[in-house]
Amino acid sequence: MEKAIEEFQSYLANSAKNELFAESKKISLQVCLHKIPNLMNEKLILCKLPNPLHTEDSYPETCLIVKDIDKKDRDYEKTIRKYEKIIKDNQLDSIVKKVMPLKQLNLEFRPFETKRTLSTSFDLFLADKNLHEILFNGSKLGKEFRKRKKMPFKVDVEGSKNLKEDVMNILNSTTIRLTGRGPVLDINTFLSCHTVKQAIENINAVKAELVKHLPGGESNIKSIFIKSTNAPAVPIYDDLKTNLNDVKLPNNMTPAKIKKNKKMVVKRLKKNKQIKNKQNSKQNLVLRKKIA
């Protein structure tokens, strides 16, 4: 693994010589699974890295979504002032660039285009723990946030003993997303400027955290590659021993999910039947015209 990382970083360094503004590149782990997990909802797992992907000069611009002080009052400026003070008191004003009350989100960012613009306006989104569930599993943020991997992370804004430490833990972590929609996971793990030792420390941390949460555990990992933008994927792990029958995945199909899947199947069959009937009616019409 050390040799593969060394060669890969050397390749990136040589490629960077032709670039006008050479910057450290993020290198991700591509984890291929034997079996796709059957999940009820998308899982967002934070993995703290021994060697963070951000420095003090490159912290992501962050937006904090908070609950409203008064749900009946249309004026949300009081809410903004309250939470901006909390952010300033915790010395997070250089990181959290915007405080957005839920009311502002509902009033100003309803159309699809505005949600898309919002998702591209910040690098990271945080949400108060009271709102996280409805924002993460609901439709208030829209599919653009999911597509761009900008779903918010949960923070306890008012109840936290050390809010700055909580936010810094998120910034110094990487995200493992288990979606159950495909056999490949892509996880940002280290930088091209990291040493081989630092890279291995981060890889081991990510792998250990993934194994804890991955249905099937380590036996469900088929292969691991390191990958960066405009660079070939390099294998660092390949499992040739595991038999597919030995990989046991828990069945997470709840009664509610089974019912939903049945409805979707019925809906799809009805739609196919309608299309078929429409085609048949058109054919019959053509035949009648020919006979006439």
NORJO-V133445 format. One record per run of one state. SS is the DSSP state (H for helix, E for strand, L for the rest). FROM is the first residue (numbers start at 0). TO is the last residue. If there is no record, write none. Layout:
SS,FROM,TO + SS,FROM,TO
This chain:
L,0,0 + H,1,15 + L,16,24 + E,25,32 + L,33,41 + E,42,47 + L,48,54 + H,55,57 + L,58,60 + E,61,65 + L,66,75 + H,76,88 + L,89,94 + E,95,100 + H,101,107 + L,108,110 + H,111,120 + L,121,122 + E,123,127 + H,128,136 + L,137,141 + H,142,146 + L,147,151 + E,152,154 + L,155,161 + H,162,170 + L,171,171 + E,172,177 + L,178,182 + E,183,190 + L,191,194 + H,195,212 + L,213,215 + H,216,219 + E,220,226 + L,227,232 + E,233,237 + L,238,242 + H,243,245 + L,246,253 + H,254,290 + L,291,291
